[in-house]
Each structure stands twice: as structure tokens, then as C-alpha cells.
């Protein structure tokens, strides 16, 4: 269950960026990924074992972000 938090926040971040249609700068996306990964690491208590879980959570947030962008890009109606 602890692994659901970074994935769900990544999905939400991807949906938010997709709705803004590319007006979010890359540095803001990177900082939000780091922020959500740190929050997930702290919320799950994994930091007590090792801070390397921060890297794992960052990868999970980033993968949720990419999946969300991909799904919403396929659902967006195409204009010719």
C-alpha cells in the first residue's frame, strides 16, 4: 500500500500537466516530482531504513507521470 502513494501522485501530476497543455516549465515538473517523492518517502517511513528509497519513489512518481501523460494524449481528440 505504501507504493501506491508515489504512483497516484505521479498520475495526478501528469493529469495536471496534461490539462495545462505544455505551459508548465520542465524545472517545475522536476521539482514537483522531487517534492512528491520526498513526501511519499517520509509518509511511508522508508527513510528510517535508507534514503535510497527516495530514488525508488522518484522513479515511481515519474513513471506514474509518464503513464498519465500517455493515456491522456491518446484520449485527447485529434484535430486535422
PyMOL Python script that loads the backbone (N, CA, C, O; Angstrom):
from pymol import cmd

cmd.read_pdbstr("""\
ATOM      1  N   UNK A   1       0.815  -1.193   0.000  1.00  0.00           N
ATOM      2  CA  UNK A   1       0.000   0.000   0.000  1.00  0.00           C
ATOM      3  C   UNK A   1       0.856   1.253   0.000  1.00  0.00           C
ATOM      4  O   UNK A   1       0.431   2.290  -0.508  1.00  0.00           O
ATOM      5  N   UNK A   2       2.055   1.174   0.561  1.00  0.00           N
ATOM      6  CA  UNK A   2       2.924   2.346   0.611  1.00  0.00           C
ATOM      7  C   UNK A   2       3.409   2.742  -0.783  1.00  0.00           C
ATOM      8  O   UNK A   2       3.764   3.899  -1.012  1.00  0.00           O
ATOM      9  N   UNK A   3       3.426   1.797  -1.701  1.00  0.00           N
ATOM     10  CA  UNK A   3       3.887   2.107  -3.055  1.00  0.00           C
ATOM     11  C   UNK A   3       2.800   2.758  -3.894  1.00  0.00           C
ATOM     12  O   UNK A   3       3.081   3.237  -4.992  1.00  0.00           O
ATOM     13  N   UNK A   4       1.583   2.786  -3.412  1.00  0.00           N
ATOM     14  CA  UNK A   4       0.505   3.411  -4.169  1.00  0.00           C
ATOM     15  C   UNK A   4       0.591   4.932  -4.122  1.00  0.00           C
ATOM     16  O   UNK A   4       0.190   5.598  -5.076  1.00  0.00           O
ATOM     17  N   UNK A   5       1.103   5.490  -3.037  1.00  0.00           N
ATOM     18  CA  UNK A   5       1.159   6.943  -2.893  1.00  0.00           C
ATOM     19  C   UNK A   5       2.020   7.609  -3.967  1.00  0.00           C
ATOM     20  O   UNK A   5       1.550   8.569  -4.577  1.00  0.00           O
ATOM     21  N   UNK A   6       3.242   7.163  -4.236  1.00  0.00           N
ATOM     22  CA  UNK A   6       4.008   7.835  -5.285  1.00  0.00           C
ATOM     23  C   UNK A   6       3.416   7.638  -6.677  1.00  0.00           C
ATOM     24  O   UNK A   6       3.501   8.532  -7.518  1.00  0.00           O
ATOM     25  N   UNK A   7       2.824   6.489  -6.922  1.00  0.00           N
ATOM     26  CA  UNK A   7       2.239   6.254  -8.245  1.00  0.00           C
ATOM     27  C   UNK A   7       1.004   7.123  -8.442  1.00  0.00           C
ATOM     28  O   UNK A   7       0.817   7.704  -9.511  1.00  0.00           O
ATOM     29  N   UNK A   8       0.167   7.215  -7.424  1.00  0.00           N
ATOM     30  CA  UNK A   8      -1.037   8.042  -7.537  1.00  0.00           C
ATOM     31  C   UNK A   8      -0.705   9.527  -7.647  1.00  0.00           C
ATOM     32  O   UNK A   8      -1.365  10.251  -8.392  1.00  0.00           O
ATOM     33  N   UNK A   9       0.301   9.985  -6.922  1.00  0.00           N
ATOM     34  CA  UNK A   9       0.685  11.390  -7.055  1.00  0.00           C
ATOM     35  C   UNK A   9       1.292  11.658  -8.428  1.00  0.00           C
ATOM     36  O   UNK A   9       1.109  12.744  -8.978  1.00  0.00           O
ATOM     37  N   UNK A  10       2.004  10.696  -8.986  1.00  0.00           N
ATOM     38  CA  UNK A  10       2.521  10.834 -10.343  1.00  0.00           C
ATOM     39  C   UNK A  10       1.409  10.905 -11.373  1.00  0.00           C
ATOM     40  O   UNK A  10       1.475  11.691 -12.318  1.00  0.00           O
ATOM     41  N   UNK A  11       0.386  10.078 -11.186  1.00  0.00           N
ATOM     42  CA  UNK A  11      -0.772  10.130 -12.087  1.00  0.00           C
ATOM     43  C   UNK A  11      -1.471  11.478 -12.002  1.00  0.00           C
ATOM     44  O   UNK A  11      -1.866  12.039 -13.024  1.00  0.00           O
ATOM     45  N   UNK A  12      -1.626  11.995 -10.801  1.00  0.00           N
ATOM     46  CA  UNK A  12      -2.269  13.297 -10.625  1.00  0.00           C
ATOM     47  C   UNK A  12      -1.424  14.418 -11.231  1.00  0.00           C
ATOM     48  O   UNK A  12      -1.960  15.341 -11.844  1.00  0.00           O
ATOM     49  N   UNK A  13      -0.126  14.340 -11.061  1.00  0.00           N
ATOM     50  CA  UNK A  13       0.759  15.346 -11.635  1.00  0.00           C
ATOM     51  C   UNK A  13       0.709  15.315 -13.157  1.00  0.00           C
ATOM     52  O   UNK A  13       0.695  16.365 -13.800  1.00  0.00           O
ATOM     53  N   UNK A  14       0.683  14.133 -13.730  1.00  0.00           N
ATOM     54  CA  UNK A  14       0.576  14.004 -15.184  1.00  0.00           C
ATOM     55  C   UNK A  14      -0.732  14.559 -15.706  1.00  0.00           C
ATOM     56  O   UNK A  14      -0.761  15.202 -16.755  1.00  0.00           O
ATOM     57  N   UNK A  15      -1.816  14.317 -14.983  1.00  0.00           N
ATOM     58  CA  UNK A  15      -3.114  14.857 -15.400  1.00  0.00           C
ATOM     59  C   UNK A  15      -3.119  16.376 -15.321  1.00  0.00           C
ATOM     60  O   UNK A  15      -3.676  17.046 -16.190  1.00  0.00           O
ATOM     61  N   UNK A  16      -2.503  16.914 -14.287  1.00  0.00           N
ATOM     62  CA  UNK A  16      -2.440  18.364 -14.133  1.00  0.00           C
ATOM     63  C   UNK A  16      -1.627  19.002 -15.250  1.00  0.00           C
ATOM     64  O   UNK A  16      -2.032  20.022 -15.808  1.00  0.00           O
ATOM     65  N   UNK A  17      -0.496  18.417 -15.575  1.00  0.00           N
ATOM     66  CA  UNK A  17       0.342  18.961 -16.646  1.00  0.00           C
ATOM     67  C   UNK A  17      -0.344  18.805 -17.999  1.00  0.00           C
ATOM     68  O   UNK A  17      -0.243  19.696 -18.843  1.00  0.00           O
ATOM     69  N   UNK A  18      -1.031  17.704 -18.220  1.00  0.00           N
ATOM     70  CA  UNK A  18      -1.737  17.496 -19.485  1.00  0.00           C
ATOM     71  C   UNK A  18      -2.867  18.501 -19.654  1.00  0.00           C
ATOM     72  O   UNK A  18      -3.132  18.955 -20.767  1.00  0.00           O
ATOM     73  N   UNK A  19      -3.526  18.845 -18.575  1.00  0.00           N
ATOM     74  CA  UNK A  19      -4.601  19.821 -18.669  1.00  0.00           C
ATOM     75  C   UNK A  19      -4.075  21.232 -18.919  1.00  0.00           C
ATOM     76  O   UNK A  19      -4.779  22.073 -19.478  1.00  0.00           O
ATOM     77  N   UNK A  20      -2.837  21.487 -18.506  1.00  0.00           N
ATOM     78  CA  UNK A  20      -2.222  22.794 -18.759  1.00  0.00           C
ATOM     79  C   UNK A  20      -1.663  22.887 -20.173  1.00  0.00           C
ATOM     80  O   UNK A  20      -1.247  23.964 -20.600  1.00  0.00           O
ATOM     81  N   UNK A  21      -1.647  21.794 -20.892  1.00  0.00           N
ATOM     82  CA  UNK A  21      -1.226  21.702 -22.295  1.00  0.00           C
ATOM     83  C   UNK A  21       0.153  22.282 -22.564  1.00  0.00           C
ATOM     84  O   UNK A  21       0.331  23.110 -23.457  1.00  0.00           O
ATOM     85  N   UNK A  22       1.121  21.838 -21.782  1.00  0.00           N
ATOM     86  CA  UNK A  22       2.505  22.180 -22.052  1.00  0.00           C
ATOM     87  C   UNK A  22       2.952  23.537 -21.548  1.00  0.00           C
ATOM     88  O   UNK A  22       4.044  23.983 -21.900  1.00  0.00           O
ATOM     89  N   UNK A  23       2.165  24.200 -20.751  1.00  0.00           N
ATOM     90  CA  UNK A  23       2.555  25.507 -20.237  1.00  0.00           C
ATOM     91  C   UNK A  23       3.291  25.424 -18.913  1.00  0.00           C
ATOM     92  O   UNK A  23       3.556  26.452 -18.288  1.00  0.00           O
ATOM     93  N   UNK A  24       3.623  24.230 -18.479  1.00  0.00           N
ATOM     94  CA  UNK A  24       4.365  24.039 -17.237  1.00  0.00           C
ATOM     95  C   UNK A  24       5.833  23.838 -17.603  1.00  0.00           C
ATOM     96  O   UNK A  24       6.157  22.932 -18.370  1.00  0.00           O
ATOM     97  N   UNK A  25       6.728  24.674 -17.064  1.00  0.00           N
ATOM     98  CA  UNK A  25       8.144  24.522 -17.414  1.00  0.00           C
ATOM     99  C   UNK A  25       8.732  23.226 -16.846  1.00  0.00           C
ATOM    100  O   UNK A  25       8.290  22.733 -15.808  1.00  0.00           O
ATOM    101  N   UNK A  26       9.727  22.688 -17.540  1.00  0.00           N
ATOM    102  CA  UNK A  26      10.316  21.418 -17.093  1.00  0.00           C
ATOM    103  C   UNK A  26      10.915  21.476 -15.689  1.00  0.00           C
ATOM    104  O   UNK A  26      10.876  20.479 -14.968  1.00  0.00           O
ATOM    105  N   UNK A  27      11.465  22.614 -15.290  1.00  0.00           N
ATOM    106  CA  UNK A  27      12.034  22.702 -13.944  1.00  0.00           C
ATOM    107  C   UNK A  27      10.943  22.589 -12.887  1.00  0.00           C
ATOM    108  O   UNK A  27      11.193  22.070 -11.799  1.00  0.00           O
ATOM    109  N   UNK A  28       9.742  23.065 -13.189  1.00  0.00           N
ATOM    110  CA  UNK A  28       8.642  22.947 -12.232  1.00  0.00           C
ATOM    111  C   UNK A  28       8.185  21.495 -12.115  1.00  0.00           C
ATOM    112  O   UNK A  28       7.857  21.033 -11.023  1.00  0.00           O
ATOM    113  N   UNK A  29       8.162  20.784 -13.225  1.00  0.00           N
ATOM    114  CA  UNK A  29       7.783  19.376 -13.198  1.00  0.00           C
ATOM    115  C   UNK A  29       8.806  18.574 -12.397  1.00  0.00           C
ATOM    116  O   UNK A  29       8.439  17.736 -11.574  1.00  0.00           O
ATOM    117  N   UNK A  30      10.092  18.837 -12.644  1.00  0.00           N
ATOM    118  CA  UNK A  30      11.147  18.121 -11.924  1.00  0.00           C
ATOM    119  C   UNK A  30      11.090  18.404 -10.424  1.00  0.00           C
ATOM    120  O   UNK A  30      11.295  17.503  -9.612  1.00  0.00           O
ATOM    121  N   UNK A  31      10.814  19.642 -10.062  1.00  0.00           N
ATOM    122  CA  UNK A  31      10.742  19.962  -8.630  1.00  0.00           C
ATOM    123  C   UNK A  31       9.517  19.330  -7.979  1.00  0.00           C
ATOM    124  O   UNK A  31       9.583  18.913  -6.823  1.00  0.00           O
ATOM    125  N   UNK A  32       8.393  19.253  -8.707  1.00  0.00           N
ATOM    126  CA  UNK A  32       7.209  18.605  -8.147  1.00  0.00           C
ATOM    127  C   UNK A  32       7.414  17.099  -8.008  1.00  0.00           C
ATOM    128  O   UNK A  32       6.927  16.496  -7.052  1.00  0.00           O
ATOM    129  N   UNK A  33       8.132  16.483  -8.952  1.00  0.00           N
ATOM    130  CA  UNK A  33       8.446  15.058  -8.843  1.00  0.00           C
ATOM    131  C   UNK A  33       9.291  14.810  -7.603  1.00  0.00           C
ATOM    132  O   UNK A  33       9.037  13.869  -6.852  1.00  0.00           O
ATOM    133  N   UNK A  34      10.298  15.655  -7.389  1.00  0.00           N
ATOM    134  CA  UNK A  34      11.149  15.505  -6.203  1.00  0.00           C
ATOM    135  C   UNK A  34      10.360  15.732  -4.918  1.00  0.00           C
ATOM    136  O   UNK A  34      10.545  15.016  -3.933  1.00  0.00           O
ATOM    137  N   UNK A  35       9.490  16.718  -4.932  1.00  0.00           N
ATOM    138  CA  UNK A  35       8.676  17.016  -3.751  1.00  0.00           C
ATOM    139  C   UNK A  35       7.729  15.866  -3.418  1.00  0.00           C
ATOM    140  O   UNK A  35       7.612  15.473  -2.257  1.00  0.00           O
ATOM    141  N   UNK A  36       7.056  15.326  -4.430  1.00  0.00           N
ATOM    142  CA  UNK A  36       6.132  14.213  -4.198  1.00  0.00           C
ATOM    143  C   UNK A  36       6.873  12.950  -3.776  1.00  0.00           C
ATOM    144  O   UNK A  36       6.375  12.187  -2.949  1.00  0.00           O
ATOM    145  N   UNK A  37       8.057  12.724  -4.338  1.00  0.00           N
ATOM    146  CA  UNK A  37       8.845  11.556  -3.950  1.00  0.00           C
ATOM    147  C   UNK A  37       9.302  11.679  -2.499  1.00  0.00           C
ATOM    148  O   UNK A  37       9.265  10.702  -1.750  1.00  0.00           O
ATOM    149  N   UNK A  38       9.730  12.869  -2.103  1.00  0.00           N
ATOM    150  CA  UNK A  38      10.147  13.070  -0.713  1.00  0.00           C
ATOM    151  C   UNK A  38       8.974  12.912   0.237  1.00  0.00           C
ATOM    152  O   UNK A  38       9.117  12.339   1.317  1.00  0.00           O
ATOM    153  N   UNK A  39       7.816  13.416  -0.161  1.00  0.00           N
ATOM    154  CA  UNK A  39       6.629  13.281   0.687  1.00  0.00           C
ATOM    155  C   UNK A  39       6.229  11.817   0.834  1.00  0.00           C
ATOM    156  O   UNK A  39       5.844  11.386   1.921  1.00  0.00           O
ATOM    157  N   UNK A  40       6.317  11.052  -0.248  1.00  0.00           N
ATOM    158  CA  UNK A  40       5.969   9.633  -0.177  1.00  0.00           C
ATOM    159  C   UNK A  40       6.967   8.856   0.679  1.00  0.00           C
ATOM    160  O   UNK A  40       6.582   7.952   1.421  1.00  0.00           O
ATOM    161  N   UNK A  41       8.243   9.210   0.576  1.00  0.00           N
ATOM    162  CA  UNK A  41       9.260   8.537   1.389  1.00  0.00           C
ATOM    163  C   UNK A  41       9.052   8.833   2.869  1.00  0.00           C
ATOM    164  O   UNK A  41       9.174   7.944   3.711  1.00  0.00           O
ATOM    165  N   UNK A  42       8.743  10.069   3.176  1.00  0.00           N
ATOM    166  CA  UNK A  42       8.513  10.444   4.574  1.00  0.00           C
ATOM    167  C   UNK A  42       7.208   9.851   5.107  1.00  0.00           C
ATOM    168  O   UNK A  42       7.155   9.395   6.249  1.00  0.00           O
ATOM    169  N   UNK A  43       6.158   9.856   4.286  1.00  0.00           N
ATOM    170  CA  UNK A  43       4.859   9.349   4.739  1.00  0.00           C
ATOM    171  C   UNK A  43       4.892   7.845   4.999  1.00  0.00           C
ATOM    172  O   UNK A  43       4.237   7.357   5.920  1.00  0.00           O
ATOM    173  N   UNK A  44       5.647   7.117   4.194  1.00  0.00           N
ATOM    174  CA  UNK A  44       5.698   5.661   4.376  1.00  0.00           C
ATOM    175  C   UNK A  44       6.697   5.243   5.455  1.00  0.00           C
ATOM    176  O   UNK A  44       6.665   4.103   5.919  1.00  0.00           O
ATOM    177  N   UNK A  45       7.577   6.150   5.854  1.00  0.00           N
ATOM    178  CA  UNK A  45       8.568   5.822   6.870  1.00  0.00           C
ATOM    179  C   UNK A  45       9.764   5.059   6.338  1.00  0.00           C
ATOM    180  O   UNK A  45      10.570   4.551   7.117  1.00  0.00           O
ATOM    181  N   UNK A  46       9.890   4.971   5.024  1.00  0.00           N
ATOM    182  CA  UNK A  46      11.001   4.227   4.433  1.00  0.00           C
ATOM    183  C   UNK A  46      12.346   4.894   4.686  1.00  0.00           C
ATOM    184  O   UNK A  46      13.387   4.241   4.612  1.00  0.00           O
ATOM    185  N   UNK A  47      12.331   6.186   4.984  1.00  0.00           N
ATOM    186  CA  UNK A  47      13.587   6.896   5.212  1.00  0.00           C
ATOM    187  C   UNK A  47      14.316   6.387   6.454  1.00  0.00           C
ATOM    188  O   UNK A  47      15.521   6.594   6.601  1.00  0.00           O
ATOM    189  N   UNK A  48      13.584   5.722   7.342  1.00  0.00           N
ATOM    190  CA  UNK A  48      14.229   5.171   8.543  1.00  0.00           C
ATOM    191  C   UNK A  48      15.171   4.022   8.199  1.00  0.00           C
ATOM    192  O   UNK A  48      16.161   3.790   8.893  1.00  0.00           O
ATOM    193  N   UNK A  49      14.854   3.302   7.116  1.00  0.00           N
ATOM    194  CA  UNK A  49      15.722   2.197   6.690  1.00  0.00           C
ATOM    195  C   UNK A  49      16.869   2.708   5.834  1.00  0.00           C
ATOM    196  O   UNK A  49      18.028   2.372   6.076  1.00  0.00           O
ATOM    197  N   UNK A  50      16.547   3.519   4.833  1.00  0.00           N
ATOM    198  CA  UNK A  50      17.575   4.049   3.951  1.00  0.00           C
ATOM    199  C   UNK A  50      16.976   5.173   3.110  1.00  0.00           C
ATOM    200  O   UNK A  50      15.808   5.124   2.724  1.00  0.00           O
ATOM    201  N   UNK A  51      17.796   6.182   2.837  1.00  0.00           N
ATOM    202  CA  UNK A  51      17.337   7.291   1.993  1.00  0.00           C
ATOM    203  C   UNK A  51      17.363   6.923   0.522  1.00  0.00           C
ATOM    204  O   UNK A  51      16.918   7.714  -0.309  1.00  0.00           O
ATOM    205  N   UNK A  52      17.872   5.746   0.172  1.00  0.00           N
ATOM    206  CA  UNK A  52      17.844   5.342  -1.229  1.00  0.00           C
ATOM    207  C   UNK A  52      16.420   5.062  -1.706  1.00  0.00           C
ATOM    208  O   UNK A  52      16.164   5.008  -2.909  1.00  0.00           O
ATOM    209  N   UNK A  53      15.500   4.886  -0.766  1.00  0.00           N
ATOM    210  CA  UNK A  53      14.098   4.728  -1.154  1.00  0.00           C
ATOM    211  C   UNK A  53      13.557   5.993  -1.804  1.00  0.00           C
ATOM    212  O   UNK A  53      12.554   5.946  -2.516  1.00  0.00           O
ATOM    213  N   UNK A  54      14.208   7.110  -1.565  1.00  0.00           N
ATOM    214  CA  UNK A  54      13.811   8.353  -2.217  1.00  0.00           C
ATOM    215  C   UNK A  54      13.976   8.244  -3.725  1.00  0.00           C
ATOM    216  O   UNK A  54      13.147   8.753  -4.479  1.00  0.00           O
ATOM    217  N   UNK A  55      15.037   7.587  -4.166  1.00  0.00           N
ATOM    218  CA  UNK A  55      15.268   7.386  -5.594  1.00  0.00           C
ATOM    219  C   UNK A  55      14.206   6.451  -6.175  1.00  0.00           C
ATOM    220  O   UNK A  55      13.714   6.680  -7.280  1.00  0.00           O
ATOM    221  N   UNK A  56      13.858   5.416  -5.446  1.00  0.00           N
ATOM    222  CA  UNK A  56      12.831   4.475  -5.900  1.00  0.00           C
ATOM    223  C   UNK A  56      11.478   5.187  -5.996  1.00  0.00           C
ATOM    224  O   UNK A  56      10.749   5.007  -6.972  1.00  0.00           O
ATOM    225  N   UNK A  57      11.145   5.985  -4.996  1.00  0.00           N
ATOM    226  CA  UNK A  57       9.882   6.707  -5.025  1.00  0.00           C
ATOM    227  C   UNK A  57       9.865   7.749  -6.134  1.00  0.00           C
ATOM    228  O   UNK A  57       8.821   7.978  -6.746  1.00  0.00           O
ATOM    229  N   UNK A  58      10.999   8.384  -6.402  1.00  0.00           N
ATOM    230  CA  UNK A  58      11.068   9.346  -7.504  1.00  0.00           C
ATOM    231  C   UNK A  58      10.830   8.649  -8.842  1.00  0.00           C
ATOM    232  O   UNK A  58      10.162   9.197  -9.719  1.00  0.00           O
ATOM    233  N   UNK A  59      11.371   7.453  -8.999  1.00  0.00           N
ATOM    234  CA  UNK A  59      11.132   6.688 -10.228  1.00  0.00           C
ATOM    235  C   UNK A  59       9.662   6.304 -10.355  1.00  0.00           C
ATOM    236  O   UNK A  59       9.118   6.297 -11.459  1.00  0.00           O
ATOM    237  N   UNK A  60       9.020   5.988  -9.241  1.00  0.00           N
ATOM    238  CA  UNK A  60       7.606   5.625  -9.283  1.00  0.00           C
ATOM    239  C   UNK A  60       6.729   6.844  -9.595  1.00  0.00           C
ATOM    240  O   UNK A  60       5.759   6.729 -10.344  1.00  0.00           O
ATOM    241  N   UNK A  61       7.057   7.990  -9.037  1.00  0.00           N
ATOM    242  CA  UNK A  61       6.314   9.210  -9.360  1.00  0.00           C
ATOM    243  C   UNK A  61       6.481   9.538 -10.832  1.00  0.00           C
ATOM    244  O   UNK A  61       5.516   9.892 -11.509  1.00  0.00           O
ATOM    245  N   UNK A  62       7.709   9.419 -11.326  1.00  0.00           N
ATOM    246  CA  UNK A  62       7.978   9.710 -12.728  1.00  0.00           C
ATOM    247  C   UNK A  62       7.275   8.737 -13.666  1.00  0.00           C
ATOM    248  O   UNK A  62       6.799   9.137 -14.728  1.00  0.00           O
ATOM    249  N   UNK A  63       7.205   7.474 -13.288  1.00  0.00           N
ATOM    250  CA  UNK A  63       6.504   6.505 -14.137  1.00  0.00           C
ATOM    251  C   UNK A  63       5.000   6.753 -14.131  1.00  0.00           C
ATOM    252  O   UNK A  63       4.353   6.636 -15.172  1.00  0.00           O
ATOM    253  N   UNK A  64       4.439   7.090 -12.983  1.00  0.00           N
ATOM    254  CA  UNK A  64       3.016   7.451 -12.945  1.00  0.00           C
ATOM    255  C   UNK A  64       2.727   8.686 -13.773  1.00  0.00           C
ATOM    256  O   UNK A  64       1.691   8.769 -14.434  1.00  0.00           O
ATOM    257  N   UNK A  65       3.644   9.650 -13.740  1.00  0.00           N
ATOM    258  CA  UNK A  65       3.530  10.863 -14.541  1.00  0.00           C
ATOM    259  C   UNK A  65       3.519  10.527 -16.028  1.00  0.00           C
ATOM    260  O   UNK A  65       2.683  11.037 -16.774  1.00  0.00           O
ATOM    261  N   UNK A  66       4.442   9.670 -16.461  1.00  0.00           N
ATOM    262  CA  UNK A  66       4.533   9.301 -17.872  1.00  0.00           C
ATOM    263  C   UNK A  66       3.309   8.515 -18.334  1.00  0.00           C
ATOM    264  O   UNK A  66       2.815   8.728 -19.441  1.00  0.00           O
ATOM    265  N   UNK A  67       2.822   7.611 -17.493  1.00  0.00           N
ATOM    266  CA  UNK A  67       1.633   6.831 -17.851  1.00  0.00           C
ATOM    267  C   UNK A  67       0.421   7.752 -17.997  1.00  0.00           C
ATOM    268  O   UNK A  67      -0.367   7.603 -18.931  1.00  0.00           O
ATOM    269  N   UNK A  68       0.278   8.681 -17.094  1.00  0.00           N
ATOM    270  CA  UNK A  68      -0.840   9.607 -17.151  1.00  0.00           C
ATOM    271  C   UNK A  68      -0.783  10.477 -18.402  1.00  0.00           C
ATOM    272  O   UNK A  68      -1.802  10.682 -19.062  1.00  0.00           O
ATOM    273  N   UNK A  69       0.400  10.989 -18.732  1.00  0.00           N
ATOM    274  CA  UNK A  69       0.541  11.781 -19.952  1.00  0.00           C
ATOM    275  C   UNK A  69       0.222  10.959 -21.189  1.00  0.00           C
ATOM    276  O   UNK A  69      -0.429  11.445 -22.113  1.00  0.00           O
ATOM    277  N   UNK A  70       0.680   9.711 -21.207  1.00  0.00           N
ATOM    278  CA  UNK A  70       0.421   8.848 -22.350  1.00  0.00           C
ATOM    279  C   UNK A  70      -1.052   8.536 -22.532  1.00  0.00           C
ATOM    280  O   UNK A  70      -1.565   8.563 -23.651  1.00  0.00           O
ATOM    281  N   UNK A  71      -1.725   8.243 -21.445  1.00  0.00           N
ATOM    282  CA  UNK A  71      -3.153   7.927 -21.524  1.00  0.00           C
ATOM    283  C   UNK A  71      -3.948   9.143 -21.966  1.00  0.00           C
ATOM    284  O   UNK A  71      -4.820   9.038 -22.829  1.00  0.00           O
ATOM    285  N   UNK A  72      -3.653  10.290 -21.382  1.00  0.00           N
ATOM    286  CA  UNK A  72      -4.404  11.492 -21.739  1.00  0.00           C
ATOM    287  C   UNK A  72      -4.088  11.974 -23.145  1.00  0.00           C
ATOM    288  O   UNK A  72      -4.943  12.595 -23.777  1.00  0.00           O
ATOM    289  N   UNK A  73      -2.896  11.713 -23.657  1.00  0.00           N
ATOM    290  CA  UNK A  73      -2.575  12.059 -25.039  1.00  0.00           C
ATOM    291  C   UNK A  73      -3.372  11.192 -26.006  1.00  0.00           C
ATOM    292  O   UNK A  73      -3.784  11.659 -27.067  1.00  0.00           O
ATOM    293  N   UNK A  74      -3.589   9.925 -25.639  1.00  0.00           N
ATOM    294  CA  UNK A  74      -4.384   9.047 -26.508  1.00  0.00           C
ATOM    295  C   UNK A  74      -5.869   9.395 -26.456  1.00  0.00           C
ATOM    296  O   UNK A  74      -6.586   9.186 -27.434  1.00  0.00           O
ATOM    297  N   UNK A  75      -6.331   9.916 -25.341  1.00  0.00           N
ATOM    298  CA  UNK A  75      -7.749  10.247 -25.217  1.00  0.00           C
ATOM    299  C   UNK A  75      -8.115  11.602 -25.792  1.00  0.00           C
ATOM    300  O   UNK A  75      -9.284  11.865 -26.075  1.00  0.00           O
ATOM    301  N   UNK A  76      -7.112  12.471 -25.968  1.00  0.00           N
ATOM    302  CA  UNK A  76      -7.368  13.810 -26.482  1.00  0.00           C
ATOM    303  C   UNK A  76      -7.817  13.707 -27.940  1.00  0.00           C
ATOM    304  O   UNK A  76      -7.185  13.005 -28.730  1.00  0.00           O
ATOM    305  N   UNK A  77      -8.888  14.390 -28.300  1.00  0.00           N
ATOM    306  CA  UNK A  77      -9.336  14.324 -29.694  1.00  0.00           C
ATOM    307  C   UNK A  77      -8.312  14.974 -30.619  1.00  0.00           C
ATOM    308  O   UNK A  77      -7.730  16.011 -30.301  1.00  0.00           O
ATOM    309  N   UNK A  78      -8.111  14.351 -31.747  1.00  0.00           N
ATOM    310  CA  UNK A  78      -7.136  14.860 -32.697  1.00  0.00           C
ATOM    311  C   UNK A  78      -7.816  15.794 -33.684  1.00  0.00           C
ATOM    312  O   UNK A  78      -8.923  15.528 -34.152  1.00  0.00           O
ATOM    313  N   UNK A  79      -7.147  16.875 -33.989  1.00  0.00           N
ATOM    314  CA  UNK A  79      -7.658  17.813 -34.985  1.00  0.00           C
ATOM    315  C   UNK A  79      -6.728  17.785 -36.193  1.00  0.00           C
ATOM    316  O   UNK A  79      -5.508  17.700 -36.052  1.00  0.00           O
ATOM    317  N   UNK A  80      -7.310  17.855 -37.356  1.00  0.00           N
ATOM    318  CA  UNK A  80      -6.514  17.781 -38.589  1.00  0.00           C
ATOM    319  C   UNK A  80      -6.384  19.125 -39.217  1.00  0.00           C
ATOM    320  O   UNK A  80      -5.748  19.259 -40.263  1.00  0.00           O
TER     321      UNK A  80
END
""", "prot")
cmd.dss("prot")
cmd.show_as("cartoon", "prot")
cmd.util.cbc("prot")
cmd.orient("prot")
